[in-house]
Amino acid sequence: MFEDELDEFTRKHLRRQLKTVNSATAPTITIDGKPVIQLASNNYLGLANHPEVKEAAIQTIQHYGVGSGASRLISGTQTPHHGLETALAHFKATEAALTFGTGYSANTGIIPTLVGSQDLILADRLCHASLIDGCRISQATLRVFHHNDTTHLKQLLEKRSGAQKTLIITEGVFSMDGDIPPLPEIVNLASDFQATLLVDDAHGTGIMGKHGRGIVEHFEIDPNVLIQMGTLSKALGTIGGYVVGSRSLIDYLINTSRSFIYTTAPPSSMAAAAQAAINIIQSDPDRRTRLWQNRDQLYQGLKAMGFQLTNTQSPILPIILSDPQLAVSMSTRLLEHGIYIPAIRPPTVPKGTSRLRLTVTSEHTSAQIETALTALDLIRKELGVKG
């Protein structure tokens, strides 16, 4: 019964298939028995493979077992969960933190507790699908403002009815474009119009800011004037989502967030691993230094070839190719040359913006980056890709 739709996906070069990786997430991975340079991981600081992070998980499994056995409000809250939430709050300079099984469940659980059917949400056009789904679940009126356009945001705020409760949503680093929002201006608008501001800092946590605390630190904004959520699955190298803010906010979410209340607690091994990752981020700033050096090398190489890039300000470096067939062809040819960069196509990105989404890490070597650039240049010429 699904064959016709699958055939349509194939015809439009939009069909996706799973590709099995036979090795750890690292700069070099193994696919179908062949080692390839990986430029598609969010493991920005290499912490998914760090000995201390792995050891923290192993030791915690030895003590607590594999599963938590219940939801957090029954008997699933274990000491490592509390330890991670304390570490997250300290790291983000807030009063408290709460963790979820995934970033997706965090967003779909947080937003419906902040607004309801009588309220208004103003979200950036390029917000992640989990944020949009959280908005839909809330049943609040959703209005989308042009990407990073504070003039449009202000116009929408001015049009709202009376003292309507309003939630503004943006990302710290946009996952598909790699750019960052004009957060100070958005903070000012939220204050002027007495709106609540939620920032999804999934891709900023660990890499942005002087100490890696994320986009709020990057802009030197008081963390108490907004709500931050993020994930443990990018720079922290583990799995899960979190929200940080006031003690009263966290207590409120514990009592109202359905995706927190009605699900089994994440394994305590992942909580311990994430806490170890936070410790490394704070004690080993050289990882961030290497990350940004590698990012600059790759960015400058791509620009020199004339590729059309987004206004990226992060280790996410998207090459815009527009045509999904061209994106798939280029990705396939790159894999033949030992470079793994998947094609990103609609509906993940807007129609007409298919791309190769490159992500670089602190653990890539300069030689690996040059190898990737050489292959990209060769295939660019073979396929006639123009800037």
C-alpha positions, -999 to +999 in steps of 0.1 A: +000+000+000+030+023+003+047+015-029+033+043-050+044+070-025+078+054-022+081+054-060+072+091-060+099+098-035+124+079-057+113+098-088+119+132-070+152+120-056+138+124-021+138+088-009+159+082+021+176+049+031+195+039+062+232+035+060+248+013+086+281+025+101+303-004+114+325+016+137+325+043+164+315+078+156+349+094+147+366+114+120+371+081+101+342+055+101+336+022+084+307+018+059+303-015+041+338-025+052+354+006+038+370+033+059+358+068+049+363+103+063+332+113+082+320+149+077+284+144+089+286+140+126+275+164+154+301+149+177+319+183+175+344+178+202+350+140+198+336+134+233+315+104+222+348+085+219+366+101+249+380+075+273+367+094+304+332+097+289+332+060+280+345+050+314+319+070+332+292+051+313+308+017+319+312+022+357+277+035+360+263+004+342+283-018+366+266-001+396+231+008+383+225-017+354+214-009+319+179+005+324+163+028+350+132+007+354+106+034+358+097+070+350+115+098+369+085+104+392+082+067+402+116+052+409+136+061+379+155+091+393+189+078+401+219+096+416+236+102+382+204+120+369+207+144+398+244+148+393+240+157+357+212+182+363+233+199+390+263+201+366+241+214+338+227+242+359+261+252+371+275+250+336+247+272+322+248+295+352+211+289+361+193+278+392+182+244+380+180+219+351+158+191+340+168+163+316+147+144+290+152+112+270+159+132+238+160+167+226+128+160+206+109+150+237+123+180+255+108+204+230+075+186+226+073+185+264+084+220+273+064+242+248+029+229+257+036+237+293+045+273+285+015+282+263-020+269+254-048+274+230-055+310+239-018+320+235+006+331+207+038+316+195+062+335+173+089+311+159+117+316+134+110+302+100+139+277+102+132+263+137+138+226+141+109+202+134+108+193+171+101+229+180+073+231+154+058+199+166+059+212+202+041+244+190+014+223+173+008+201+204+004+233+225-026+244+203-014+280+206-017+302+176+016+299+157+030+327+136+064+323+118+087+353+114+113+355+086+146+339+094+166+361+118+144+391+109+138+411+141+119+438+121+093+412+111+093+398+146+085+432+160+057+437+135+041+404+146+045+414+182+028+448+175-001+430+158-010+407+187-042+412+205-040+430+238-019+414+265-020+379+248+005+356+264+034+352+239+063+328+235+091+336+211+112+307+198+146+306+181+177+285+179+212+292+191+228+277+161+205+267+132+211+231+125+208+231+087+222+266+079+248+269+106+241+305+113+231+322+146+203+345+155+205+382+165+199+371+200+205+405+218+178+422+197+154+393+202+160+395+240+152+432+239+120+426+220+109+399+244+115+423+273+097+452+256+066+432+248+067+411+279+071+378+260+088+346+271+118+337+250+129+300+245+162+293+228+171+259+215+208+257+219+213+221+208+242+229+184+256+258+204+262+240+237+298+230+242+312+250+212+299+286+214+310+312+240+343+318+258+338+287+280+316+266+256+284+274+275+266+282+244+249+310+225+239+329+256+275+331+268+286+340+232+264+371+233+271+378+271+234+377+278+220+372+313+208+335+313+180+345+337+161+365+311+152+335+289+147+297+289+174+275+273+170+240+261+195+219+244+207+183+238+234+160+252+238+144+218+259+169+199+291+183+215+285+164+247+286+131+228+259+112+246+220+113+243+192+133+258+177+167+261+176+193+288+161+226+299+177+251+323+162+280+341+147+291+374+140+266+401+103+274+399+103+267+361+120+233+366+095+223+394+067+234+372+079+212+343+083+182+366+046+185+374+033+194+339+055+182+311+039+150+296+070+138+278+089+139+311+062+125+333+050+096+311+082+080+300+109+058+315+139+076+327+170+077+304+197+052+314+218+066+343+249+056+323+242+083+298+237+109+326+271+100+340+287+101+306+272+135+299+284+149+332+319+137+324+316+154+290+307+187+307+337+184+330+360+179+299+346+209+281+354+230+311+389+215+317+401+211+281+395+243+261+420+231+235+393+210+220+373+240+211+404+257+197+411+228+174+375+227+164+375+263+152+409+260+135+395+230+116+363+249+108+383+278+094+404+255+072+374+238+057+354+270+053+383+288+035+388+258+012+351+257+003+350+294-003+381+293-025+364+267-048+334+290-052+308+268-035+276+286-025+275+285+013+250+297+038+258+326+062+272+300+085+290+310+117+296+276+131+312+242+124+281+234+102+291+242+066+263+237+041+269+237+004+237+248-014+231+228-045+193+235-049+186+204-071+181+172-050+193+150-078+226+169-079+230+167-041+225+129-042+249+125-072+276+145-055+271+126-022+274+093-040+305+103-059+321+116-026+315+083-009+333+065-038+362+088-030+361+079+007+343+110+019+310+106+037+287+137+034+250+128+030+226+148+008+201+169+027+168+174+009+132+185+015+113+183+037+143+186+061+152+218+043+129+241+022+123+232-014+150+245-037+177+244-010+190+208-012+225+207+000+255+188+013+257+196+050+293+193+062+302+192+099+338+193+111+351+183+145+380+190+168+394+155+160+398+159+122+433+163+111+445+189+087+454+162+062+419+147+064+403+181+057+426+186+027+417+152+014+380+160+016+386+194-001+405+177-030+377+152-036+351+180-034+369+200-060+373+171-083+337+161-082+326+197-084+343+199-118+331+165-129+294+174-122+297+210-134+287+225-100+287+263-102+289+288-073 
